[in-house]
Amino acid sequence: MLLAQLRGARMCLENETPLQTDCGALCGAACCAPDEDGQGGVLLFPGEADLTGKIVWGQIIDLDDRGDGLPGRMLICRAPCDRPARPLGCRLFPLTPAFSGGQWTVRPDRRAWPVCPLMNSGLKGLSPSFVAAARCAVAMIAESEEGREFLKAWARIESLYGEW
């Protein structure tokens, strides 16, 4: 069941961050702000809205209703979050799920380049324990068929932002 994998994946990253210090201090928490038209946000993994509880710092929208082919739901932040309730996509950032060598892993998220100063250093600029925890989280999600299908959809969405 995906909810069990989702809980485990979120726990992998519970106490891990890209740096040993608050990386949001470097960029003014740019990854936590909506884009210019107020639409930027983070995709929620299937069932994740049920795990986070009441979200008072943002708005959850159903992407299926937009008609652009993006699956599921998205959280658009409007204020600083309750960190223990933050979505898995936020916990993974600036990394993204990637399929490589026959397995699911992580790599730098191409959407992070405009907002994240850590991107210039790639994986080497991130805490090794964070990268390991992110890999563990994505591998947990990939344990279920529903999780693998969501990861494939996530990868298709990100491919719209260009090739590596």
C-alpha positions in Angstrom: 0.0 0.0 0.0 1.4 3.4 -1.0 0.5 5.1 2.3 2.9 2.9 4.2 5.7 3.7 1.7 4.8 7.4 1.8 5.0 7.5 5.6 8.4 5.7 5.5 9.7 8.0 2.7 8.7 11.1 4.7 10.4 9.7 7.8 13.6 9.1 5.8 13.8 12.9 5.3 12.3 14.0 8.6 15.6 15.3 10.0 17.6 15.7 6.8 18.2 18.9 4.9 20.4 19.8 1.8 22.9 21.5 4.1 23.7 21.2 7.8 22.4 24.8 8.2 19.2 26.4 7.0 19.7 26.6 3.2 16.7 28.9 3.0 18.8 31.6 4.5 20.9 31.6 1.3 18.0 32.3 -1.1 15.3 33.8 1.1 13.4 30.5 1.0 12.8 30.9 -2.7 11.6 27.3 -3.1 8.8 28.0 -0.7 7.3 30.9 -2.6 4.8 30.7 -5.4 5.9 31.9 -8.9 5.0 35.3 -10.3 1.4 34.3 -11.2 0.9 32.5 -7.9 0.7 29.1 -9.4 4.1 27.5 -8.5 3.9 24.8 -5.9 4.9 21.2 -5.1 3.2 18.0 -6.4 1.7 15.9 -3.7 2.3 12.2 -3.7 -0.9 10.1 -3.9 -2.6 10.1 -0.5 -0.2 12.8 0.9 -2.8 15.4 1.5 -4.4 12.9 4.0 -1.1 12.6 5.9 -0.3 16.2 6.3 -3.4 17.2 8.2 -5.0 20.6 7.9 -2.8 22.9 5.9 -3.3 26.5 6.9 -0.2 27.9 5.2 -1.1 27.0 1.7 -3.8 25.9 -0.8 -4.2 22.4 -2.3 -5.4 22.4 -5.8 -6.6 19.4 -7.9 -4.4 19.4 -11.0 -6.8 17.0 -12.9 -9.3 19.9 -13.0 -6.8 22.1 -15.0 -6.9 20.0 -18.1 -3.1 20.1 -18.7 -2.4 16.4 -18.1 -0.7 16.9 -14.7 -1.9 14.2 -12.3 -3.1 14.5 -8.7 -2.8 17.5 -6.4 -0.4 20.4 -5.8 0.3 22.5 -2.7 0.8 26.2 -3.3 2.4 27.8 -0.2 1.1 31.1 1.0 3.1 31.4 4.3 5.9 29.6 6.1 5.0 26.0 6.6 4.7 23.7 9.5 7.9 21.9 8.8 6.9 18.5 10.2 3.9 18.5 7.9 5.8 19.7 4.7 5.2 17.4 1.7 7.7 14.9 0.4 8.4 17.0 -2.7 9.6 19.8 -0.4 11.7 17.4 1.7 13.4 16.1 -1.5 14.1 19.5 -3.1 16.4 20.5 -4.8 16.5 16.8 -5.8 14.0 15.0 -7.9 13.2 11.3 -8.6 15.0 9.8 -11.5 15.1 6.4 -13.2 18.7 5.4 -13.8 20.5 2.1 -14.1 17.3 0.1 -13.8 16.2 1.7 -10.5 14.7 4.8 -9.0 17.1 7.3 -7.5 17.5 11.0 -7.3 19.3 13.8 -9.2 19.3 17.6 -9.2 15.9 18.9 -10.2 16.2 21.1 -13.3 13.4 23.3 -12.0 15.6 24.2 -9.1 18.3 26.0 -11.1 16.5 29.4 -11.2 15.8 29.5 -7.5 18.4 27.3 -5.7 22.0 28.6 -5.2 23.0 25.0 -4.3 22.5 23.8 -7.8 25.9 25.1 -9.0 27.6 22.4 -6.9 25.4 19.6 -7.9 25.1 16.5 -5.6 28.6 17.2 -4.3 27.3 20.5 -2.7 24.6 18.7 -0.7 24.9 16.9 2.6 25.8 13.3 1.8 23.3 12.1 4.4 20.5 14.2 2.7 21.3 12.6 -0.7 21.3 9.1 0.8 18.0 9.8 2.6 16.4 11.2 -0.6 17.5 8.0 -2.5 16.0 5.9 0.3 12.7 7.9 0.2 12.3 7.5 -3.6 13.2 3.8 -3.4 10.5 3.4 -0.8 7.9 5.1 -3.0 8.9 2.8 -5.9 8.1 -0.3 -3.9 4.4 0.0 -4.9 2.9 0.0 -8.3 1.0 3.2 -7.6 4.2 4.8 -6.4 6.1 3.8 -9.5 3.3 5.1 -11.7 3.4 8.4 -9.9 7.2 8.6 -10.2 6.9 8.0 -13.9 4.3 10.8 -14.2 6.6 13.1 -12.1 9.5 12.3 -14.5 7.3 13.1 -17.6 6.3 16.4 -16.0 9.9 17.4 -15.3 11.0 16.4 -18.9 8.9 19.4 -20.1 11.6 21.6 -18.6 14.3 20.3 -20.9 16.9 17.5 -21.2 20.0 16.9 -19.2 
